[in-house]
Amino acid sequence: MTSAVDQQNTYLSSATTPGGGLPCRFCGKELTVTFIDLGMSPLCETYPAPGDLNRMEPFYPLHAYVCECCFLVQLPAYVSAEQIFSEYAYFSSYSDTWVNHARKYCEHMIERFQLSRSSQVVEVASNDGYLLKHMMDRGIPVLGIEPAANVAKVALCNGVPTLIRFFGAELASELASEGKCADLITANNVLAQVPDLNDFVEGFRILLKPKGVVTIEFPHLLRTIERNEFDQIYHEHFSYFSLFSTSHILEAHELKVFDVEELPTHGGSLRVYACHAEDYSKTVGSTLERVTRAEHDAGLTTVARYTSFAERVRKIKWALLEFLLSAKREGKSVAGYGAPGKGTTLLHYCGIGCDLLEYTVDRNPYKQGRFMGGNHIPIYHPDKIRETKPDYVLILPWNLKDEIMEQLFYIREWGGRFVAPIPGFKIFH
């Protein structure tokens, strides 16, 4: 297997298949079919400080392809994972929804797989340790692996054992040689952020104990298509997965899917359970067949299902712009809530700047006082909403809509209303 750096250099040097195009990052077939072209955009988790506003910002194409062979949807990796993730602005613990999701996950895993003080849990992309802390509270040994040093340091300060490394076959081999193989490997919302899928998944195989379990969570491509969730596409997400494509990737590394759960997170996600191919001790879940059939019936193994996505996305753009322009003509004020990665994609694809969205707010102190990349929409503390009393609040992390509407219930005092752009444009009173 090539290393993540070798794979990245391949993309950055515009390596081609014999046919002259970019190769699929899993199977190597030439990519020729467009899934969607969202134009140019800066990296989503870059937030310029006031002193950086007059400096050049790089923009890269947001042109996603689908592989005709394995049906993996993917973006070319214009920027290396090291450049993106060595310092990162996303801290999961600032979302109550995600902290609660992590707690429920840990309780479920402990009960289902009888995890105890003699078990070893490893989380890949462990962020600030918000999930592993729940395991530690139950006395279960844990290890976090997080490449973003600024985020990992928060976990370390909170007592969560964390390696500041990128995960792959090399690190997995080191840990295995030290006797640190895992009963449970947790990989939540990280698979999309991996440029070298084969090296990454091979690491699972190496690190997993013979009877161990890997759980992988990711936004379900079927729901992304059905619900027009195009803003989940950004440069930090190199790939987009169905159960079909994920199963094939795991099988190529002698791992098999034995169960799957459908989750409401990110507008509809999957939690895939996998084990070693030779492990027959796991009971196959009934949901596996149902999700497999649903993907087949929806046409996810046919190219036509993917190429029809773009037209529906354009209608979302038109509806949002029509609302913002009408609000501006009527003298209404519109502020944003959140500065998520998906917000960068949405705003740039729709061509929205400070003229239409005056500012946005975020609970993450790292982002406050900074600006959204490219369009330089200012980011404030959430108290700004109460100070300025906007007529509308555009919820950029629409997947957390219920949590945000509960936090900002007070905007109704002055007749304020919420706007969610996706899955379909909607105003909430």
Secondary structure, DSSP 4 states (H G I P E B T S, - for coil): ---HHHHHHHHHTT---TTSSPBPTTT-PBP-EEEEEEEEE--TT----GGGTTS----EEEEEEE-TTT--EE----S-HHHHHSS----GGG-HHHHHHHHHHHHHHHHHHT--TT--EEEES-TTSTTHHHHHHTT--EEEE-S-HHHHHHHHHTT--EE-S--SHHHHHHHHHTT--EEEEEEES-GGG-S-HHHHHHHHHHHEEEEEEEEEEEEBHHHHHHTT-GGG--TT--EEB-HHHHHHHHHTTTEEEEEEEEE-GGGSEEEEEEEETT---SPPPHHHHHHHHHHHHTTTTSHHHHHTHHHHHHHHHHHHHHHHHHHHHTT--EEEE---HHHHHHHHHHT--TTT---EE-S-TTTTT-B-TTT--BEE-THHHHHH--SEEEESSGGGHHHHHHHTGGGGGGT-EEEE-SSS-EEE-
